[in-house]
Amino acid sequence: MLALLRDGAAYGFDIARHLTRDGVLMASEGTLYPLLSRLRKAGLVDTTWQESTSGPPRRYYELTDSGARALEDFTATWQPFRDAVDAALSEGATS
């Protein structure tokens, strides 16, 4: 989720569309807004309201400095974690 905000603020519906497009990262929008709320309460994202030309104001989400650091920390640990999972899966396939 934080990685989707790396390049700037995003509207919740746009985030949902990105995450549900292949059905793998998120099956429905029902889990998105509670997650965004938890990230906001944890200080990892901030929100702003922006007027919309096609309806009510929209809430946009963007990384805070803490969110950017959390993303950097996750990125640093992701590759070794993924490699370990891939190795375990490969070993299990050859047994």
C-alpha positions in Angstrom: 0.0 0.0 0.0 2.8 2.4 0.9 4.6 1.8 -2.3 1.5 2.9 -4.3 1.8 6.3 -2.6 5.6 6.6 -3.3 5.1 9.0 -6.2 2.5 11.2 -4.6 -1.0 11.4 -3.2 -3.7 9.1 -4.5 -7.5 8.9 -4.3 -8.8 5.9 -2.4 -10.8 4.6 -5.4 -7.8 4.8 -7.6 -5.8 2.8 -5.1 -8.6 0.2 -4.9 -8.7 -0.1 -8.7 -5.0 -0.7 -8.9 -5.0 -3.3 -6.1 -8.1 -5.2 -7.4 -7.2 -5.1 -11.1 -5.8 -8.7 -11.1 -7.7 -9.9 -8.0 -4.4 -11.1 -6.4 -3.4 -8.2 -4.1 -6.9 -7.4 -3.0 -10.2 -9.1 -3.8 -12.5 -6.2 -3.0 -12.5 -2.6 -1.7 -14.0 -3.7 1.7 -10.5 -4.2 3.2 -8.9 -1.1 1.7 -10.4 1.7 3.7 -9.9 0.1 7.2 -6.3 -0.5 6.2 -5.9 3.2 5.0 -7.4 4.3 8.3 -4.9 2.2 10.3 -2.0 3.6 8.3 -3.3 7.1 9.0 -3.7 6.4 12.7 -0.1 5.0 12.8 1.2 8.2 11.2 2.3 6.5 8.0 -0.1 8.3 5.7 -1.8 11.7 5.8 -5.0 12.7 4.2 -6.4 15.8 2.5 -9.7 16.5 1.0 -9.8 17.9 -2.6 -12.8 19.2 -4.6 -14.0 17.0 -7.4 -15.5 18.2 -10.7 -17.7 15.1 -10.7 -19.2 14.8 -7.3 -18.4 15.3 -3.6 -14.9 16.1 -2.3 -12.4 13.2 -2.5 -10.0 12.1 0.2 -6.5 11.7 -1.0 -3.8 9.7 0.8 -0.1 10.5 0.8 3.0 9.2 2.6 4.3 11.0 5.6 8.0 11.0 6.4 7.4 8.1 8.8 5.6 6.2 6.0 8.5 6.8 3.6 10.9 5.4 6.2 8.6 2.4 6.8 8.6 1.8 3.1 12.4 2.0 2.9 12.7 -0.5 5.8 10.2 -2.9 4.2 11.9 -2.7 0.8 15.3 -3.5 2.4 13.9 -6.6 4.1 11.6 -7.8 1.2 14.2 -9.2 -1.1 15.9 -11.5 1.5 12.4 -12.6 2.7 11.2 -13.3 -0.9 14.4 -15.2 -1.6 13.9 -17.4 1.5 10.3 -18.1 0.6 11.3 -19.0 -3.0 14.1 -21.3 -1.7 11.7 -23.0 0.7 9.1 -23.5 -2.1 11.7 -24.8 -4.5 13.0 -27.3 -1.9 9.5 -28.5 -1.2 8.9 -29.1 -5.0 12.0 -31.3 -5.4 11.4 -33.5 -2.4 
